[in-house]
Amino acid sequence: MKADRIIKNAKIFTSNKDMPQAAALAVKDGKFVYVGDEAGLADYEGEVTDLNGKLIIPGIIDSHVHVSLGVGFEYTDFGVYVECTNKKEAMDFMAEYVKKNPGLDRYRFELERDLLNGETIVKEELDAICPDNELLIMESEAHSVWVNSRILEKHHITDETPDIVPGLSYYVRKDGHVTGNVYEAAGWRLLFDHLKNLTDEQIEAALTRWIKDSVKFGVSCVFDAGFPEHNELHERVYAYLRDLDKKGKLPVYVDGCYVLTRPEKMKEAVEETKRFRREFNTEHLKVHTLKIFMDGTLKIQTAALVTPYEDTGAVGATTFDKEGIAELLKLLNEAGLDLHVHAVGERASRTILDGVEIARRNLGDDYHVKVTCAHLEIQDDADINRFAKLGVFADYTPWWHAGNMGGEPFRAWCELLGEKRALSMYRCKSLWDSGATVTFSSDEVFFGDNWSPYLGMEVGMTRHITDKTKALEHSRTKEAYPPAAEQMSIEEMILGYTINGAKQLGIEDSKGSIEAGKDAEFLVFDNDLFTAEHEGLSHNKPSEVFICGEKVN
């Protein structure tokens, strides 16, 4: 057989359990036609490349990232970082800035909530320093905001405005009056309200950079986790990707979704996901998944817990109860759609597992929904084995596994969660060993270095961000995050970033491993990831990236 590309003398990690290692491969018409030892190349003709023992792995699959939201972040000014140690210093800092910079339409600031030391900021205080213009403060994770009265009025938010999900996505009230502090999805439309004015040229510029970064890192497939509360811009991004693909200019396979934040719109969201499936259906762009936010984040106590937070006794809230999840799964099953869930706290994922259990029991062999729980920062012992039993995918963001805050995160999580739970965070190895299908992702919203899967691989193995790690300096940690038993191996990290990701997206028949008949997506490395020091692995990237048999970098 005449082959388009023949490679020999390589160290090939295939991500194929039936043939984990190989030394040679051949490609024709964008597909692997041979993978095995060098003797088997005798059946193929063509120019042969001798790799002199260099490493080849499959193309990377990032199983939870934000392409469309990344466009939004590209054009969002998150404002001036507030340098303070308490509320008074924060207010003085912002007042001084407003005074020195008069006449801005909107003043934007970024503030670490814990610097307020338990105090709160209300709209009247913001009105006092900025009565005539808009003022917005973004909490550092972008999961809550403080705004003044001007912004509340602009969005017609009054004391009578209902919360999206009480206890999760809501307007903080005092004595029945909104205070200007807004959590989760209720705040995202305030934070990103300027994006309705984005031009087609701006969208194109951001996506061009995203494609360039993806190719640089060897990311050949992604699951795009959507843009909550901004499905209009989300749809514009998909329309551009669709048109790009029709022109043959989209090398990265995008598995997309539609986002639901408001439970009362469940049926409408299923119909919209079906519409997205019809309208965005090209070679490298597919939509077959509804994404929901089941809870929020730990730092602002919107993540849903079984055991209360140590300092406040709060437990957070979930968007649906288990019966609601079962009802949603029934609708998705009828439509032939899948479900992807933001689930940080153990009660969020437990409720999903309970709902899956009900749906599987009710639907029996007719049940076919792929369900993925993403993030999973806390898992209860009682639920570890349920993922494998119920066929639920577990997606982790491994560059968080050093504690996800820099400095001494273990101490901070002990104060918030108690020592027992702080010692049991990010339990990817436990789920892996239970037989669950574990996938890995960046959950990144800024196109750049944190997009790198090799950062995820390093921290997934070390649970530590050191001065050797290619990461932002403020994210460095003083010691590895416990327990060491949750550290992953390089083999497990690559499997999670390749074939397991393909299984999550339902594309394992064509992608995710180096096997004859599959798309020829593979990466060549000058450095051997299997023998490299774990610390500093994040500096690696492929020297050559092949998608459908063609070199694209």
Protein Blocks (a to p, Z undefined) as FASTA:
>chain_A
ZZfbdcehiacdehpaklmbacbdcdeehiafbdcdfklmmmpgcddddeehpacddddd
dfbdcfklmmmmmmccebjadddfbfklmmmmmmmmmmmmghiabdcddddfklnnopac
dfklmmmmommbccddddfklpaccddfklmmmnopafklccfbghiaccddeehiaehi
aghjllmmmmmmmmmmpcfklmmmmmmmmmmmmmmnopabdcdebjehilmmmmmmmmmm
mmmmmnopafbccddddddfbfklmmmmmmmmmmmmmmmccfklccfbdcddfblcfklo
paccfbdcfklopabjafbdfklmmmmmmmmmmnopacddddfblmlmmmmmmmmmmmmm
mnmmmpccdcddehjlaccfklmmmmmmnopacdddfklmnnonghjlklmmmmmnojkl
mmmghilkmmmmnopacdddekiabecjklpmklmmmmmmnopacfkbccdfklpcfbdc
ddfklpccfklmmmmmmmmmmmmnopmmmgoiacehiacdddddfbdfklgcfbhplmgc
cfbdceehiafZZ
